[in-house]
Amino acid sequence: MLRVGRAVACMACKNMVSNNMGVRFRMPLQKLHPLSRAIHHRYNASANPQRPPHCSAARHFTSMSRLPVRPPKPPPGGHGGWRYQQHRNFWMLRLASRLLKLRYIVLGSAVGGGYTAKKTYEEWKDMLPDMSAYNWVIPDFVWELSDQIDLDKLTKILPELEEIAKLLPELPDFDKIGENFTFLKSILSTEAPGDTPVKAATEAPVTATPEASDKQFKKSSDKEKVDQLQEELLRTQMKYQRMLERLEKENKDLRKVVLQKDEKGIHQRKIKKSLIDMYSEVLDILSDFDSNYNTQDHLPRVVVVGDQSAGKTSVLEMIAQARIFPRGSGEMMTRSPVKVTLSEGPHHVAMFKDSSREFDLGKEEDLAALRHEIELRMRKSVKEGQTVSPETISLSVKGPGIQRMVLVDLPGVISTVTAGMAADTKETIFSISKNYMQNPNAIILCIQDGSVDAERSIVTDLVSQMDPQGKRTIFVLTKVDLAEKNLASPNRIQQIVEGKLFPMKALGYFAVVTGKGSAGESIDSIKDYEEDFFQNSRLLRDGMLKAHQVTTKNLSLAVSDCFWKMVRESVEQQADAFKASRFNLETEWKNNYPRLRELDRNELFEKAKNEILDEVISLSQVTPKHWEAILQKKLWERVSTHVIENIYLPAAQTMNSGTFNTTVDIKLKQWTDKQLPHKALEVAWETLQEEFARFMAEYKGKDQDDIFDKLKEAVKDESIKRHKWNERAMDSLRVIQHNALEDRSITDKPQWDAAIQFMEETLQARLKDTDSVINDMVGPDWKQRWMSWKNRSPEQHTRNETRNELERLLKLHEDHTAYLANDEVTTVRKNLEGRGVEVDPALIKDTWHQLYRRHFLQKALQHCNLCRRGFYYYQRHFVDSELECNDVVLFWRIQRMLLITANTLRQQLTNTEVRRLEKNVKEVLEDFGEDNEKKVHLITGRRVQLAEDLKKVREIQEKLEAFIEALHKEK
């Protein structure tokens, strides 16, 4: 800017300017602000009407006669020439004298004016609110010329300057400039006694505290004048406030446009993360970090605490500029800590840390969905039998004009546990709150309900315990509108916000209004209501509250400034702490696991996953012969009891071969339709499991790492649990088995011999089992009693006497049926009673069953030996009662069914079920890989935990260092 003296030439034509000091200047007027040129020419025109207008701007203000460029020609004649020469010399001397004076005047004015301008600028800067972001609204020359130009004169010419500003095409947004000049004119026209209008308008908002106002106006006896002046000052403050809000809204819209344009190039260049996003990532990692080297509590965040229903969630919503939290009438809604990362962005959106979905906060349906999702996550985090949970829900909110910070909304502090709550709810909430507040770098945002008695507050005592000096506490009084209406003495509110009522101390005190209590209110309507309330409130008018202590906007700015100040002061110290933790962990690893890689839990899971899949693939290498042998053996072990007890023994009791074959065919048909296919599939599935487990055990022996044992066992069990055999395979298997059992034609002698061998092995095994049962019933014989010093029990003695009696009966009747008649039971019991043995009829029948079974198996084995030479008679269909080998044919049919069934199951296993098992294993591994709790439970040990801690500490340190570097660059 340029200060003008008494004699300043027009620089638009680049005339030489000088003063008495002999200093010459040359400066084109076009370099000045267009409005400065207009004022410059208007000033010159009014001060010296005879100066030539050298530019169109000067001609616009006044019309003046032109001075001659050169002197007139001398008249003819000698004396006239001398006089003309004398007059010309005199005129040149006068011009030189004036030019010499002019340069001193200009130089002195420039030096003095520059100093005065700087001094005036500093004074005005201290008096006025911080409007550095809106310097373009009022040009700087107005402030520099304010102490030199007559204010009355400037007030008169402001309307003309407003019209000139609208005419100049170079100036941006002329309507805004016109409004600002109109506003400036209204300020200048406001006169206060004993002071200039501008000074009264600018100093009053700063110095008019309640104490200063009392001292200033005690000298005046006119009470009405004092009240009028206070109202005038309040109106001036509100004008500034409205102007700032309007400009801030315009700036917010402009920033949104800029961010949207910047967002279009997201695919063309790499976008750097914002500071607050980088810091929030560090806190997210720390929320899961749990080890002996835990230092997460030393990083700053804003902790929002308050009594239940005190309005802390509403305050957080006003800061986030969206109604994002679930609401309830008097019930507890915040059931777990919610970490909200606030940052600036082109669109007002919200997103969870573990989700990619964006909620548009400008749409009511997205807001409702977000509130519902937060409520679901809270209820899911609460364990059964509990009311609140310490698990943190991480949420980020972005939007134009939002202050950058990280806040944690905690469950409200309660005084009494009500019905439906867990008994330890109060203690749990206190524990969660203390855990967050005991962080020495946490900023405590203490929310107090202004509509209730201060003595009922619980949270203030808790905060004063955690921060006795109040070095990191900000106190917020909510519901001030209700407090002003209900309190008989408004001075009580003044005592609260001055920190005189509560024993706790704080960095700052704020009073806010967060709506009328309706859940359907929008953020804009709440802001308007809050502004209207404080504008008309006597709390602000009477000086009980200061302007900077009210509205959530001022609160948001103060909390953000305090947060970033705390971050800058502590983050480097925390980075050093994590560096030390990293050194300790690396040293422990080198000493305990020098030859192993530092694999964390996820990396170990991937390694175990590959091993398990390799083991599943190894099942395809099993030979068909091995599969069939195992399947045939296991299937016979599963069905042999049923074949002997329910098919063979009942059929063998018949008198002729026709009845035997009929009984066998009926029972085989029933067995095939109901039980056999199902039993066969069970055997096949169990065989697949056993082979899978066998391969896993063999693989473990090759590369033993017991850290995977629990995981492999869990994968195997879960895969088996999920596997279901194809039902269509059961139907086809039933048909195959039925056809195999219907075939009775033994084609050659080797098949006959194989059937006899199979029958003999089966009967011998059953006979051995039966002998073992009888020996357990009757106790040790005489040899065991003498050699091993064993005695029979009374029950075994009774069983032994019963056995002897029944064996005599069998010797008399070798062809006896399988069941004793009642008279036979009575005879045996009486014979035993005659020898002094009391016996129960049920015991007699039970003993008979085992004895007859042994007797029958012995006879069947003898018959089996006789049938070794019976193939010749069977092949030629000779009828010989002594060599009826129908039982051999039965066992051949059973053996052939087992062979065909094993072959069918083997084909199904290798072609279908092994692949399905592999698919199930992959699905189980994928599910386990997504379940962190499952991995933590299955992959355990100090080695795993140490690798986990090392990874997280390194990641935290790297992110902190990147954050610190970005923080220094922003400075």
ZAMARGU-4260 file (C-alpha; in steps of 0.2 Angstrom, whole numbers, plus 5000, padded with zeros to 4 digits):
<rodrens>
0) 5000/5000/5000 | 5006/5018/4997 | 5004/5033/5009 | 5001/5050/5000 | 5008/5066/5006
5) 5002/5084/5002 | 5009/5084/4985 | 5008/5068/4975 | 5009/5068/4956 | 4999/5056/4946
10) 5009/5040/4943 | 4997/5033/4930 | 5007/5043/4917 | 5023/5038/4925 | 5027/5057/4929
15) 5042/5060/4940 | 5038/5063/4958 | 5050/5072/4970 | 5050/5082/4986 | 5061/5094/4996
20) 5074/5080/5000 | 5078/5077/4982 | 5072/5059/4981 | 5064/5054/4964 | 5052/5040/4962
25) 5044/5031/4947 | 5030/5019/4950 | 5016/5014/4938 | 4999/5017/4946 | 4993/5001/4938
30) 5002/4991/4951 | 4991/4998/4964 | 4974/4990/4969 | 4961/4997/4957 | 4951/5004/4972
35) 4967/5012/4978 | 4969/5021/4962 | 4952/5027/4963 | 4954/5034/4981 | 4971/5041/4976
40) 4964/5051/4962 | 4949/5057/4972 | 4961/5063/4985 | 4972/5072/4973 | 4957/5080/4965
45) 4949/5086/4981 | 4966/5093/4988 | 4973/5101/4972 | 4959/5105/4959 | 4972/5113/4947
50) 4982/5097/4945 | 4980/5089/4928 | 4970/5073/4928 | 4981/5061/4919 | 4970/5046/4919
55) 4952/5041/4916 | 4949/5037/4935 | 4953/5055/4939 | 4942/5062/4926 | 4928/5051/4933
60) 4928/5060/4949 | 4930/5079/4943 | 4932/5089/4928 | 4947/5101/4929 | 4955/5114/4917
65) 4971/5108/4909 | 4987/5117/4913 | 4998/5122/4898 | 5011/5110/4893 | 5023/5124/4887
70) 5024/5143/4891 | 5016/5154/4878 | 5026/5162/4864 | 5034/5179/4868 | 5026/5194/4859
75) 5036/5202/4846 | 5048/5216/4851 | 5064/5217/4862 | 5057/5221/4879 | 5044/5209/4877
80) 5057/5195/4874 | 5067/5201/4889 | 5052/5201/4900 | 5047/5184/4893 | 5064/5177/4897
85) 5064/5184/4915 | 5047/5177/4918 | 5052/5160/4911 | 5067/5159/4922 | 5057/5164/4937
90) 5044/5151/4933 | 5057/5137/4931 | 5065/5142/4948 | 5048/5141/4957 | 5045/5124/4949
95) 5062/5117/4954 | 5059/5124/4972 | 5042/5115/4973 | 5050/5099/4966 | 5064/5099/4979
100) 5051/5102/4993 | 5040/5088/4986 | 5053/5074/4987 | 5056/5078/5005 | 5038/5078/5009
105) 5035/5061/4999 | 5050/5053/5007 | 5045/5058/5025 | 5027/5053/5022 | 5032/5036/5015
110) 5044/5033/5030 | 5032/5039/5043 | 5017/5032/5035 | 5025/5015/5034 | 5029/5015/5053
115) 5012/5022/5057 | 5003/5009/5046 | 5013/4994/5054 | 5009/5001/5071 | 4990/5003/5067
120) 4989/4986/5059 | 4996/4978/5074 | 4984/4987/5086 | 4969/4983/5075 | 4974/4965/5073
125) 4975/4963/5092 | 4958/4971/5094 | 4948/4962/5081 | 4943/4944/5080 | 4955/4932/5070
130) 4949/4934/5052 | 4965/4929/5044 | 4955/4916/5033 | 4944/4931/5026 | 4957/4944/5022
135) 4950/4945/5004 | 4934/4953/5011 | 4941/4970/5016 | 4956/4976/5006 | 4972/4980/5017
140) 4973/4999/5011 | 4957/5003/5021 | 4966/4998/5037 | 4983/5007/5032 | 4974/5023/5028
145) 4962/5023/5043 | 4973/5033/5054 | 4977/5046/5040 | 4961/5048/5031 | 4947/5058/5040
150) 4934/5045/5045 | 4920/5057/5043 | 4926/5060/5025 | 4928/5041/5022 | 4911/5038/5029
155) 4904/5050/5016 | 4913/5042/5001 | 4910/5024/5005 | 4893/5024/4995 | 4902/5030/4980
160) 4917/5017/4983 | 4903/5004/4984 | 4897/5009/4967 | 4915/5010/4960 | 4918/4992/4967
165) 4903/4986/4957 | 4910/4994/4941 | 4927/4987/4942 | 4929/4971/4932 | 4945/4965/4940
170) 4938/4962/4958 | 4930/4945/4963 | 4912/4944/4969 | 4907/4962/4969 | 4891/4958/4979
175) 4902/4952/4994 | 4913/4968/4993 | 4897/4979/4993 | 4890/4970/5008 | 4906/4972/5017
180) 4908/4991/5014 | 4890/4993/5019 | 4894/4983/5035 | 4909/4994/5038 | 4899/5010/5035
185) 4887/5004/5049 | 4901/5001/5061 | 4909/5018/5057 | 4893/5027/5059 | 4891/5020/5077
190) 4898/5033/5089 | 4902/5029/5107 | 4906/5043/5120 | 4924/5047/5122 | 4930/5035/5108
195) 4931/5033/5089 | 4918/5023/5081 | 4930/5010/5074 | 4938/5008/5091 | 4922/5006/5100
200) 4916/4993/5088 | 4932/4983/5089 | 4939/4984/5107 | 4922/4982/5115 | 4920/4963/5111
205) 4938/4960/5118 | 4938/4970/5134 | 4920/4969/5139 | 4921/4955/5152 | 4909/4956/5166
210) 4923/4962/5178 | 4930/4975/5166 | 4912/4981/5162 | 4908/4984/5180 | 4924/4994/5183
215) 4921/5005/5167 | 4903/5009/5170 | 4904/5012/5189 | 4910/5029/5185 | 4894/5033/5175
220) 4879/5038/5185 | 4867/5035/5170 | 4861/5017/5171 | 4851/5018/5156 | 4866/5023/5146
225) 4876/5009/5152 | 4863/4996/5148 | 4861/5004/5130 | 4880/5003/5128 | 4880/4984/5133
230) 4866/4980/5121 | 4876/4990/5107 | 4891/4979/5111 | 4881/4963/5111 | 4874/4968/5094
235) 4891/4972/5087 | 4897/4955/5093 | 4882/4946/5085 | 4886/4955/5069 | 4903/4949/5069
240) 4897/4931/5073 | 4884/4931/5059 | 4897/4938/5047 | 4910/4925/5052 | 4897/4911/5050
245) 4892/4917/5033 | 4909/4918/5027 | 4913/4901/5035 | 4899/4893/5026 | 4905/4901/5010
250) 4922/4895/5013 | 4915/4877/5017 | 4906/4876/5001 | 4922/4882/4991 | 4933/4869/5000
255) 4920/4856/4996 | 4921/4861/4978 | 4940/4860/4979 | 4940/4843/4987 | 4928/4836/4974
260) 4939/4842/4960 | 4954/4835/4969 | 4945/4819/4971 | 4942/4817/4953 | 4961/4814/4950
265) 4961/4799/4963 | 4966/4787/4949 | 4979/4798/4941 | 4990/4801/4956 | 4993/4794/4973
270) 4983/4802/4987 | 4991/4804/5004 | 4982/4800/5019 | 4977/4814/5031 | 4985/4817/5047
275) 4970/4812/5057 | 4968/4796/5047 | 4986/4791/5050 | 4984/4794/5068 | 4968/4784/5069
280) 4976/4769/5061 | 4989/4769/5075 | 4975/4769/5088 | 4966/4755/5079 | 4982/4744/5080
285) 4984/4749/5098 | 4966/4744/5103 | 4971/4726/5098 | 4988/4726/5105 | 4990/4717/5122
290) 5007/4712/5129 | 5019/4716/5143 | 5026/4730/5132 | 5009/4739/5130 | 5011/4758/5129
295) 4994/4762/5120 | 4988/4772/5135 | 5001/4786/5132 | 4994/4792/5115 | 4981/4806/5116
300) 4963/4805/5112 | 4948/4814/5117 | 4938/4804/5130 | 4920/4809/5132 | 4913/4805/5149
305) 4897/4810/5158 | 4882/4805/5168 | 4869/4794/5159 | 4857/4805/5149 | 4868/4821/5152
310) 4869/4824/5133 | 4887/4818/5129 | 4881/4809/5114 | 4872/4824/5108 | 4888/4835/5110
315) 4898/4822/5100 | 4884/4822/5086 | 4885/4841/5085 | 4904/4840/5083 | 4902/4827/5070
320) 4888/4837/5062 | 4876/4822/5061 | 4864/4812/5071 | 4874/4796/5070 | 4871/4787/5087
325) 4855/4777/5092 | 4844/4786/5104 | 4833/4780/5118 | 4821/4788/5131 | 4830/4786/5148
330) 4838/4769/5144 | 4856/4765/5142 | 4860/4766/5123 | 4880/4768/5123 | 4884/4750/5129
335) 4902/4750/5123 | 4916/4763/5119 | 4914/4770/5101 | 4930/4778/5094 | 4925/4792/5081
340) 4939/4798/5070 | 4933/4816/5063 | 4942/4822/5047 | 4938/4834/5033 | 4932/4828/5016
345) 4922/4832/5001 | 4907/4822/5006 | 4898/4820/5023 | 4900/4801/5025 | 4903/4788/5039
350) 4912/4771/5038 | 4917/4757/5050 | 4935/4752/5052 | 4931/4734/5047 | 4919/4738/5033
355) 4919/4746/5015 | 4902/4752/5016 | 4900/4771/5016 | 4885/4779/5024 | 4879/4795/5017
360) 4875/4806/5032 | 4865/4818/5020 | 4852/4804/5018 | 4840/4800/5032 | 4839/4781/5027
365) 4858/4780/5028 | 4858/4788/5045 | 4845/4776/5051 | 4855/4762/5044 | 4870/4768/5053
370) 4862/4770/5069 | 4855/4753/5068 | 4872/4745/5063 | 4880/4754/5078 | 4866/4747/5090
375) 4869/4729/5083 | 4887/4730/5085 | 4885/4736/5103 | 4874/4722/5107 | 4885/4709/5099
380) 4900/4715/5109 | 4891/4713/5125 | 4893/4695/5132 | 4879/4685/5139 | 4875/4691/5156
385) 4883/4708/5155 | 4876/4725/5151 | 4891/4734/5144 | 4907/4729/5135 | 4925/4736/5135
390) 4926/4731/5116 | 4929/4747/5105 | 4919/4750/5090 | 4929/4761/5077 | 4920/4773/5066
395) 4926/4787/5055 | 4916/4802/5050 | 4922/4814/5036 | 4914/4830/5029 | 4917/4848/5024
400) 4922/4859/5039 | 4923/4845/5052 | 4937/4848/5065 | 4950/4834/5065 | 4951/4824/5081
405) 4949/4807/5088 | 4935/4805/5101 | 4930/4790/5112 | 4912/4790/5118 | 4910/4780/5134
410) 4895/4772/5142 | 4886/4785/5154 | 4891/4784/5172 | 4876/4778/5183 | 4873/4779/5201
415) 4861/4764/5203 | 4859/4747/5195 | 4841/4745/5189 | 4831/4730/5184 | 4838/4721/5168
420) 4856/4726/5171 | 4870/4715/5177 | 4875/4717/5195 | 4892/4723/5191 | 4887/4736/5178
425) 4891/4751/5188 | 4908/4745/5193 | 4911/4740/5175 | 4907/4757/5168 | 4919/4765/5181
430) 4933/4753/5176 | 4931/4757/5158 | 4930/4776/5161 | 4946/4775/5172 | 4955/4764/5160
435) 4953/4778/5146 | 4955/4793/5158 | 4971/4787/5167 | 4980/4790/5151 | 4991/4805/5155
440) 4989/4812/5138 | 4970/4809/5136 | 4959/4825/5135 | 4944/4822/5146 | 4928/4830/5139
445) 4918/4831/5155 | 4899/4833/5151 | 4888/4839/5165 | 4869/4841/5163 | 4864/4859/5167
450) 4846/4855/5170 | 4848/4845/5185 | 4856/4849/5202 | 4875/4850/5202 | 4876/4840/5218
455) 4868/4825/5209 | 4883/4824/5197 | 4894/4808/5199 | 4906/4811/5184 | 4914/4827/5191
460) 4921/4817/5206 | 4927/4804/5195 | 4936/4816/5183 | 4944/4826/5198 | 4951/4810/5204
465) 4959/4806/5187 | 4965/4824/5184 | 4966/4833/5200 | 4975/4848/5193 | 4963/4850/5178
470) 4977/4851/5165 | 4969/4840/5152 | 4950/4842/5156 | 4937/4853/5147 | 4921/4855/5156
475) 4905/4856/5146 | 4888/4862/5153 | 4873/4855/5142 | 4855/4860/5142 | 4858/4878/5147
480) 4841/4883/5140 | 4833/4872/5153 | 4845/4878/5166 | 4841/4896/5163 | 4822/4893/5163
485) 4822/4882/5179 | 4835/4890/5190 | 4830/4903/5202 | 4847/4911/5202 | 4856/4911/5186
490) 4872/4916/5195 | 4874/4897/5199 | 4877/4894/5180 | 4891/4908/5181 | 4898/4899/5196
495) 4899/4883/5186 | 4907/4889/5170 | 4919/4899/5181 | 4924/4883/5190 | 4919/4889/5207
500) 4905/4877/5211 | 4913/4860/5208 | 4929/4855/5216 | 4936/4849/5200 | 4947/4860/5189
505) 4948/4862/5170 | 4957/4870/5156 | 4941/4878/5150 | 4922/4879/5153 | 4909/4879/5140
510) 4890/4881/5139 | 4880/4873/5125 | 4863/4869/5119 | 4860/4853/5110 | 4842/4855/5104
515) 4825/4855/5112 | 4825/4836/5116 | 4817/4830/5101 | 4824/4814/5092 | 4819/4821/5075
520) 4828/4837/5076 | 4841/4840/5062 | 4859/4847/5066 | 4855/4863/5057 | 4839/4866/5067
525) 4849/4863/5083 | 4862/4875/5078 | 4849/4889/5074 | 4841/4886/5090 | 4857/4887/5100
530) 4862/4903/5091 | 4845/4911/5094 | 4845/4906/5112 | 4862/4913/5116 | 4858/4929/5106
535) 4843/4932/5117 | 4849/4925/5133 | 4852/4936/5148 | 4867/4925/5153 | 4877/4932/5138
540) 4869/4950/5139 | 4872/4952/5158 | 4890/4946/5156 | 4888/4930/5165 | 4894/4920/5150
545) 4908/4926/5138 | 4905/4925/5120 | 4920/4912/5117 | 4912/4900/5130 | 4896/4897/5121
550) 4890/4886/5106 | 4896/4869/5101 | 4906/4877/5087 | 4918/4886/5099 | 4919/4870/5109
555) 4924/4860/5094 | 4937/4872/5089 | 4944/4872/5107 | 4944/4853/5109 | 4953/4851/5092
560) 4966/4864/5096 | 4969/4856/5113 | 4970/4838/5105 | 4983/4843/5092 | 4993/4852/5105
565) 4993/4837/5116 | 4998/4826/5100 | 5012/4837/5095 | 5019/4837/5113 | 5018/4818/5116
570) 5019/4809/5100 | 5038/4809/5098 | 5040/4803/5116 | 5028/4788/5113 | 5038/4784/5097
575) 5053/4782/5107 | 5044/4771/5119 | 5039/4759/5105 | 5057/4759/5099 | 5063/4753/5116
580) 5049/4740/5116 | 5054/4734/5099 | 5072/4732/5105 | 5067/4722/5120 | 5056/4710/5110
585) 5069/4707/5096 | 5082/4703/5110 | 5070/4691/5118 | 5067/4682/5101 | 5086/4681/5097
590) 5089/4673/5114 | 5075/4660/5113 | 5072/4656/5095 | 5088/4660/5086 | 5085/4648/5071
595) 5067/4652/5068 | 5059/4665/5057 | 5048/4678/5066 | 5031/4671/5060 | 5016/4679/5067
600) 4999/4670/5070 | 4993/4674/5052 | 5009/4668/5044 | 5009/4652/5055 | 4991/4649/5050
605) 4995/4650/5032 | 5009/4638/5034 | 4998/4625/5043 | 4985/4628/5030 | 4997/4622/5016
610) 5002/4607/5026 | 4984/4601/5029 | 4980/4603/5011 | 4995/4593/5006 | 4989/4579/5018
615) 4972/4579/5010 | 4979/4578/4993 | 4990/4563/4999 | 4973/4553/5001 | 4973/4551/4982
620) 4989/4541/4983 | 4981/4527/4992 | 4980/4511/4981 | 4963/4503/4977 | 4969/4487/4985
625) 4973/4495/5001 | 4956/4504/5001 | 4946/4488/4997 | 4955/4478/5011 | 4952/4491/5024
630) 4934/4493/5019 | 4930/4475/5018 | 4938/4471/5035 | 4929/4486/5044 | 4912/4482/5036
635) 4912/4464/5042 | 4917/4470/5059 | 4902/4481/5059 | 4889/4469/5052 | 4896/4452/5058
640) 4886/4452/5074 | 4870/4455/5065 | 4873/4442/5052 | 4877/4428/5066 | 4864/4433/5078
645) 4850/4438/5068 | 4852/4429/5051 | 4863/4413/5053 | 4858/4407/5070 | 4839/4408/5068
650) 4840/4400/5051 | 4851/4386/5057 | 4837/4381/5069 | 4826/4376/5055 | 4824/4357/5051
655) 4827/4357/5032 | 4836/4366/5019 | 4821/4374/5011 | 4816/4383/5027 | 4834/4388/5030
660) 4835/4396/5013 | 4818/4405/5015 | 4823/4412/5032 | 4839/4418/5025 | 4832/4426/5010
665) 4819/4435/5020 | 4831/4442/5033 | 4844/4447/5020 | 4831/4457/5011 | 4825/4466/5027
670) 4843/4469/5032 | 4848/4476/5014 | 4833/4488/5014 | 4835/4495/5031 | 4852/4494/5038
675) 4866/4487/5027 | 4868/4503/5015 | 4869/4515/5030 | 4881/4504/5039 | 4892/4503/5024
680) 4892/4522/5021 | 4897/4524/5040 | 4911/4512/5038 | 4917/4521/5022 | 4917/4538/5030
685) 4926/4532/5046 | 4939/4524/5035 | 4941/4540/5026 | 4944/4549/5042 | 4956/4536/5049
690) 4966/4537/5033 | 4966/4556/5034 | 4972/4556/5052 | 4985/4543/5048 | 4992/4554/5034
695) 4992/4569/5046 | 5002/4559/5059 | 5014/4553/5046 | 5017/4571/5040 | 5019/4577/5057
700) 5033/4564/5060 | 5042/4571/5045 | 5042/4589/5050 | 5037/4590/5068 | 5030/4607/5074
705) 5018/4604/5088 | 5012/4622/5087 | 5000/4616/5074 | 4992/4601/5083 | 4977/4609/5090
710) 4973/4618/5073 | 4975/4602/5063 | 4964/4592/5075 | 4951/4606/5075 | 4951/4607/5056
715) 4949/4588/5055 | 4934/4587/5067 | 4925/4602/5059 | 4928/4595/5041 | 4921/4578/5047
720) 4906/4586/5055 | 4902/4596/5040 | 4904/4581/5028 | 4888/4573/5022 | 4888/4558/5011
725) 4878/4559/4995 | 4861/4551/4998 | 4860/4545/4980 | 4875/4535/4983 | 4865/4525/4997
730) 4851/4521/4985 | 4863/4514/4971 | 4873/4505/4985 | 4857/4497/4991 | 4853/4490/4973
735) 4871/4483/4971 | 4871/4474/4988 | 4854/4467/4985 | 4859/4460/4968 | 4875/4453/4976
740) 4866/4444/4990 | 4853/4436/4978 | 4867/4427/4969 | 4869/4409/4976 | 4879/4401/4962
745) 4897/4396/4967 | 4906/4394/4951 | 4922/4385/4956 | 4931/4376/4970 | 4942/4391/4975
750) 4927/4401/4979 | 4920/4386/4989 | 4936/4384/4999 | 4936/4403/5002 | 4919/4403/5008
755) 4923/4388/5020 | 4938/4397/5026 | 4928/4413/5029 | 4915/4403/5038 | 4927/4394/5049
760) 4937/4410/5054 | 4920/4418/5058 | 4914/4404/5069 | 4930/4401/5078 | 4931/4420/5082
765) 4913/4419/5089 | 4917/4403/5099 | 4932/4411/5107 | 4922/4426/5112 | 4908/4414/5119
770) 4921/4404/5129 | 4928/4421/5136 | 4910/4426/5141 | 4907/4409/5150 | 4924/4410/5159
775) 4920/4427/5166 | 4903/4421/5172 | 4909/4405/5181 | 4925/4412/5187 | 4943/4404/5187
780) 4944/4385/5186 | 4954/4374/5198 | 4970/4377/5189 | 4969/4396/5190 | 4963/4395/5208
785) 4979/4385/5213 | 4991/4393/5202 | 4986/4411/5203 | 4977/4411/5220 | 4961/4417/5213
790) 4944/4413/5221 | 4926/4413/5214 | 4913/4425/5220 | 4896/4419/5227 | 4888/4423/5210
795) 4901/4415/5200 | 4899/4399/5211 | 4881/4399/5207 | 4884/4401/5189 | 4896/4387/5189
800) 4884/4375/5197 | 4871/4381/5185 | 4883/4378/5170 | 4886/4360/5176 | 4868/4356/5177
805) 4864/4363/5160 | 4879/4354/5152 | 4872/4338/5158 | 4856/4342/5150 | 4865/4346/5133
810) 4874/4329/5134 | 4857/4320/5135 | 4849/4331/5121 | 4862/4336/5108 | 4849/4342/5096
815) 4840/4353/5109 | 4833/4369/5103 | 4840/4386/5107 | 4827/4389/5121 | 4823/4380/5137
820) 4805/4376/5141 | 4798/4382/5157 | 4797/4364/5165 | 4816/4362/5160 | 4820/4378/5169
825) 4810/4372/5185 | 4819/4355/5184 | 4836/4363/5184 | 4831/4375/5198 | 4825/4361/5209
830) 4840/4351/5206 | 4851/4365/5211 | 4841/4368/5226 | 4843/4350/5231 | 4862/4353/5231
835) 4859/4369/5242 | 4861/4382/5228 | 4847/4395/5227 | 4846/4401/5209 | 4835/4413/5199
840) 4826/4407/5183 | 4833/4422/5173 | 4850/4417/5178 | 4847/4400/5172 | 4841/4406/5155
845) 4855/4418/5153 | 4868/4404/5157 | 4859/4392/5145 | 4860/4405/5131 | 4879/4406/5132
850) 4881/4387/5134 | 4869/4383/5119 | 4878/4396/5108 | 4895/4387/5112 | 4887/4370/5109
855) 4880/4377/5092 | 4896/4385/5086 | 4906/4369/5090 | 4893/4358/5079 | 4894/4372/5065
860) 4913/4370/5065 | 4912/4351/5063 | 4899/4353/5049 | 4911/4366/5041 | 4925/4353/5040
865) 4913/4340/5033 | 4908/4353/5019 | 4926/4355/5013 | 4922/4340/5001 | 4904/4345/4998
870) 4907/4356/4982 | 4905/4341/4971 | 4888/4337/4978 | 4883/4355/4978 | 4889/4357/4959
875) 4878/4342/4954 | 4863/4346/4965 | 4864/4329/4974 | 4852/4328/4989 | 4861/4321/5004
880) 4855/4326/5021 | 4872/4324/5029 | 4881/4336/5017 | 4868/4350/5016 | 4880/4365/5015
885) 4868/4379/5014 | 4877/4388/5028 | 4893/4388/5017 | 4882/4396/5003 | 4876/4409/5015
890) 4894/4414/5020 | 4899/4414/5002 | 4885/4426/4998 | 4890/4437/5013 | 4908/4437/5007
895) 4904/4442/4989 | 4893/4456/4995 | 4907/4462/5006 | 4919/4462/4991 | 4907/4471/4979
900) 4902/4484/4993 | 4921/4487/4997 | 4924/4490/4978 | 4909/4501/4976 | 4914/4512/4991
905) 4932/4513/4986 | 4926/4520/4969 | 4915/4533/4977 | 4929/4538/4990 | 4942/4540/4977
910) 4931/4549/4964 | 4920/4559/4975 | 4922/4559/4993 | 4940/4563/4994 | 4937/4578/4983
915) 4922/4583/4994 | 4933/4581/5010 | 4946/4592/5002 | 4933/4605/4998 | 4926/4604/5016
920) 4944/4606/5023 | 4947/4622/5012 | 4930/4629/5018 | 4935/4626/5036 | 4952/4634/5034
925) 4944/4649/5026 | 4932/4651/5040 | 4946/4649/5053 | 4956/4661/5044 | 4943/4674/5045
930) 4940/4671/5064 | 4953/4679/5074 | 4947/4672/5090 | 4948/4654/5083 | 4966/4657/5077
935) 4971/4664/5094 | 4963/4649/5103 | 4971/4636/5091 | 4988/4643/5088 | 4995/4648/5105
940) 5012/4648/5114 | 5025/4661/5119 | 5033/4660/5102 | 5017/4665/5093 | 5013/4679/5105
945) 5031/4686/5104 | 5030/4686/5085 | 5013/4695/5086 | 5020/4708/5098 | 5035/4711/5087
950) 5025/4713/5071 | 5013/4725/5079 | 5026/4735/5088 | 5036/4737/5071 | 5020/4742/5063
955) 5015/4755/5076 | 5033/4762/5076 | 5033/4764/5057 | 5016/4772/5057 | 5020/4784/5071
960) 5036/4789/5062 | 5027/4792/5046 | 5014/4802/5056 | 5027/4813/5065 | 5035/4816/5048
965) 5019/4822/5041 | 5015/4832/5056 | 5032/4841/5054 | 5028/4845/5036 | 5011/4852/5041
970) 5020/4864/5053
</rodrens>
